[in-house]
Structure formats: structure tokens, C-alpha cells
Amino acid sequence: MTQAALAKAQSRYEAEVIRQWQAHPADGAHDLGHLRRVWKQAQLIAMDEPCDQQVLLAATFFHDLVNLPKSHPDRSSASRLSAEAACLFLRQDGFAPEKLPAVAHAITAHSFSAAVPPESTEARILQDADRLEALGAIGIARMFHVAGQMGGSLFDAADPLARTRALDDRAFALDHIEVKLLKIADSMQTATGRAVAAERLDWMLSFRSRLLREIG
């Protein structure tokens, strides 16, 4: 698939995502910018991981098509629902039918909560590219944004590192680093993903150290 064809497909996919998202409240952590950043990271990873670019593009732009809140009881099913909705659109858009299962698997497997092992190169790339969004500066921005949406606090002022209490990232955003983000860095599937994740995690931990110094 040529770069021109990929760009045209991306434009159609973005338009469809915007159309379907209009029925739901805006989510600053899962917006068009998020999809474009994940695609940029996916292309970077794909330089060392030969894959089907057509499958990767479609899976990337539709991986959050059904975006349920973190607190929703069906959150773990969101990636499966996204895969089903994506394939429905892609069939109508003239996407190669024999490639739809690969798109569906990559979308389903990208989710942390779904716990579906990625079995294809495209699925491994998308999972890494999406999880990199949870690390580094953009990860910190998204972490605090989501915590605010859920009514959580920035941190526990009395015990920010949870030395004498149980970790609770629903109540305190900073706890999310220990609860989930350290695990994400350990879960990367590709060499490029692991390298970028290590650098971003170092930056994130440095931010936390700086924050702790500032709050005393």
C-alpha cells in the first residue's frame, strides 16, 4: 500500500471515528490526537518489525472506536466492541475481507484490561504504540486528566507514596504509576517499544521525584 493510499485511508478513518464519537462525551485522553500519536509510534516501531501497513493503519485508528470510561462495568469488552464496529465499517469501505480478522485481533489485543495476548506482528506493534501513550510526559498528562474525569485527587498529601496505606489509583492519580504504569513498561512486545518505554519511564519517575520534593 503506497503512502498516498495510506493517507487517503487515514482521512476516511478519522472522519468515521469522529462521526461515531459524536454520540459520546468528549475524552481528552482518547481523542484524534491520541490516535495520530499512536500511529506515529506504530510507524516508528514498524521500521524494525515488517508488517501489513494496511492492517496496522486500520487497527490503529479504530482501536478506541468504542471508548468506555475506566469506571464502566464493561470496560474490558471495549476493545472487542471496537473491533466489531471497525470491521462493520471496513467491509462497507471496501477493505480486503481476508484481512479483517487481522485487524480485529490487533484491536482486541491492544487493551490492557482485555488481557488478550497479541499473536501477530501488527497486534504487537499496536499494543506497544498504544501503551507508550501511558508513559513519559504525555503519560503524565493523560494520567492526571483521567483521574480528574473520575473525580480523583492528584495524590495523597499525607502519604503520596502509599508507604502506610493501600495503593488506590481511583482516589489518587499518582498511585497509578505503581498500580499500572510500571507493569506496562515491563509488558512491551518489541525491541523498539522496550527502548522507548524505558526512556519514558525514567522521565516519569524523575517527574515523580521532583513532585515529591516540591510538595515536601
Residue pairs with C-beta under 8 A, 6 or more apart in sequence:
1 9
1 53
1 54
1 57
6 53
6 54
6 57
9 54
9 57
9 58
10 39
10 57
10 61
12 93
13 57
13 58
13 61
13 62
14 32
14 35
14 61
16 62
16 89
16 93
17 32
17 35
17 61
17 62
17 65
18 32
20 65
20 85
21 67
24 67
27 67
27 149
28 145
29 142
29 145
29 146
29 149
30 64
30 67
34 64
34 133
35 60
35 61
35 63
35 64
37 133
37 138
38 60
38 63
38 126
38 129
38 130
38 132
38 133
39 57
39 60
39 61
39 129
41 128
41 129
41 132
41 133
41 196
42 56
42 60
42 125
42 126
42 129
44 129
44 192
44 196
45 125
45 128
45 129
45 190
45 192
45 193
46 53
46 56
46 125
47 192
48 190
48 191
48 192
49 121
49 124
49 125
49 190
49 192
50 121
51 120
51 121
51 122
51 125
52 99
52 102
52 121
52 122
54 95
54 96
54 99
55 99
55 102
55 103
55 106
55 122
56 106
56 122
56 125
56 126
58 86
58 90
58 95
58 103
59 86
59 102
59 103
59 106
59 107
59 110
59 122
59 123
59 126
60 126
60 129
62 82
62 83
62 85
62 86
62 89
62 90
62 103
62 107
63 79
63 82
63 106
63 107
63 110
63 126
63 130
64 78
64 82
65 81
65 82
65 85
65 86
65 107
66 78
66 81
66 82
66 85
67 78
67 82
68 74
68 75
68 77
68 78
68 81
69 75
69 149
69 150
70 146
70 150
71 150
71 170
72 78
74 81
75 113
76 111
76 113
76 114
76 115
77 114
78 111
78 113
78 114
79 107
79 108
79 109
79 110
79 111
79 113
79 114
79 116
80 108
80 114
82 107
82 108
83 103
83 104
83 105
83 107
83 108
84 104
86 103
86 104
86 107
87 100
87 103
87 104
90 100
90 103
91 97
91 100
95 103
102 120
102 122
103 122
105 118
105 119
105 120
105 123
106 118
106 120
106 122
106 123
106 126
107 126
108 114
108 116
109 116
109 117
109 118
109 119
109 123
109 126
109 127
110 118
110 123
110 126
110 127
110 130
112 131
112 180
112 184
112 187
118 124
118 126
118 127
118 189
124 189
124 190
125 189
125 190
125 193
127 189
128 188
128 189
128 190
128 192
128 193
128 197
129 193
131 184
131 187
131 188
131 193
131 197
132 193
132 196
132 197
132 200
133 139
133 142
134 142
134 143
134 180
134 181
134 184
135 181
135 184
135 185
135 197
135 200
135 201
135 204
136 199
136 200
136 201
136 203
136 204
137 200
137 203
137 207
139 181
139 200
139 204
140 204
140 207
143 173
143 176
143 177
143 181
144 154
144 173
146 173
147 153
147 154
147 169
147 172
147 173
147 176
148 173
150 170
152 169
152 170
152 171
152 172
152 173
153 171
153 172
153 173
154 172
154 173
154 174
155 172
155 173
155 174
155 175
155 211
155 215
156 162
156 165
156 171
156 172
156 174
156 175
157 215
159 165
160 172
160 174
160 211
160 212
160 215
161 212
162 168
162 172
162 175
162 178
167 175
167 178
167 179
168 175
169 175
169 176
169 179
169 180
174 208
174 211
177 204
177 205
177 208
181 201
181 204
182 201
184 197
185 197
185 198
185 200
185 201
188 194
188 197
